Amino acid sequence: MISHLQMNHVLRERNMAAHAIAKKAVHSSSDFVIL
């Protein structure tokens, strides 16, 4: 059974990965300056 802390860690890692991708998109295209 997955503990609550493990789930929290997985969600945090996914969130950070998504944030990094968004940052790259912002840097690579001026269309995303709104973000």
N, CA and C of each residue as an Amber inpcrd file, in Angstrom:
protein
   105
   0.8460000  -1.2020000   0.0000000   0.0000000   0.0000000   0.0000000
   0.8830000   1.2540000   0.0000000   0.5330000   2.1860000  -0.8530000
   1.3260000   3.4070000  -0.9700000   0.9660000   4.3710000   0.1530000
   1.9860000   4.8740000   0.8210000   1.7420000   5.8120000   1.9150000
   1.4320000   7.1970000   1.3750000   0.8610000   8.0180000   2.2250000
   0.4870000   9.3780000   1.8320000   1.7250000  10.1960000   1.4780000
   2.8070000   9.9930000   2.2250000   4.0340000  10.7470000   1.9630000
   4.6260000  10.3820000   0.6050000   4.5580000   9.0920000   0.2530000
   5.0870000   8.6720000  -1.0430000   4.2840000   9.3020000  -2.1750000
   2.9600000   9.3360000  -2.0290000   2.1140000   9.9520000  -3.0430000
   2.4470000  11.4290000  -3.1650000   2.6300000  12.0870000  -2.0370000
   2.9740000  13.5070000  -2.0240000   4.2680000  13.7400000  -2.7890000
   5.2390000  12.8560000  -2.5720000   6.5400000  12.9960000  -3.2240000
   6.4010000  12.8460000  -4.7380000   5.6180000  11.8640000  -5.1700000
   5.4170000  11.6260000  -6.6050000   4.7460000  12.8250000  -7.2450000
   3.7180000  13.3500000  -6.5820000   3.0050000  14.5060000  -7.1280000
   3.9210000  15.7150000  -7.2100000   4.7690000  15.8870000  -6.1940000
   5.6850000  17.0320000  -6.1900000   6.6840000  16.9080000  -7.3420000
   7.2010000  15.6950000  -7.5680000   8.1630000  15.4980000  -8.6550000
   7.5110000  15.7720000 -10.0020000   6.2680000  15.3180000 -10.1700000
   5.5590000  15.5570000 -11.4320000   5.3320000  17.0480000 -11.6200000
   4.9830000  17.7280000 -10.5370000   4.7260000  19.1630000 -10.6070000
   5.9930000  19.9080000 -11.0100000   7.1270000  19.5110000 -10.4350000
   8.3930000  20.1690000 -10.7500000   8.7850000  19.9060000 -12.2020000
   8.5190000  18.6810000 -12.6850000   8.8330000  18.3540000 -14.0770000
   7.9820000  19.1950000 -15.0180000   6.7060000  19.3200000 -14.6960000
   5.7980000  20.1200000 -15.5260000   6.2310000  21.5830000 -15.5120000
   6.6710000  22.0510000 -14.3570000   7.1120000  23.4430000 -14.2260000
   8.3620000  23.6810000 -15.0800000   9.2720000  22.7170000 -15.0800000
  10.4950000  22.8420000 -15.8750000  10.1590000  22.8900000 -17.3640000
   9.2110000  22.0500000 -17.7870000   8.7910000  22.0340000 -19.1910000
   8.1690000  23.3760000 -19.5540000   7.3530000  23.9070000 -18.6660000
   6.7050000  25.1980000 -18.9200000   7.7620000  26.2940000 -19.0410000
   8.7760000  26.2320000 -18.1890000   9.8480000  27.2320000 -18.2400000
  10.5660000  27.1680000 -19.5820000  10.8480000  25.9450000 -20.0570000
  11.5210000  25.7920000 -21.3470000  10.6510000  26.3710000 -22.4580000
   9.3500000  26.1200000 -22.3750000   8.4300000  26.6280000 -23.3980000
   8.4440000  28.1520000 -23.4000000   8.4750000  28.7390000 -22.2110000
   8.4930000  30.1980000 -22.1000000   9.7600000  30.7580000 -22.7270000
  10.8840000  30.0790000 -22.4870000  12.1510000  30.5780000 -23.0100000
  12.2720000  30.3640000 -24.5170000  11.6090000  29.3350000 -25.0360000
  11.7810000  29.0070000 -26.4540000  10.7730000  29.7130000 -27.3490000
   9.7060000  30.2550000 -26.7630000   8.6910000  30.8970000 -27.5950000
   8.1190000  32.1250000 -26.9150000   8.0960000  33.2320000 -27.6290000
   7.5690000  34.4750000 -27.0590000   6.0490000  34.4530000 -26.9880000
   5.4270000  33.4110000 -27.5590000   3.9670000  33.3070000 -27.5260000
   3.4740000  33.0280000 -26.1110000   4.3610000  32.5230000 -25.2470000
   3.9490000  32.1360000 -23.9060000   4.3610000  33.1520000 -22.8490000
   4.6010000  34.3680000 -23.2720000   5.0080000  35.4090000 -22.3260000
   3.9100000  35.6460000 -21.2980000   2.6610000  35.3400000 -21.6720000
   1.5220000  35.5420000 -20.7710000   1.6950000  34.7130000 -19.5030000
   2.3060000  33.5250000 -19.6590000   2.5080000  32.6810000 -18.4980000
   3.5120000  33.3360000 -17.5570000
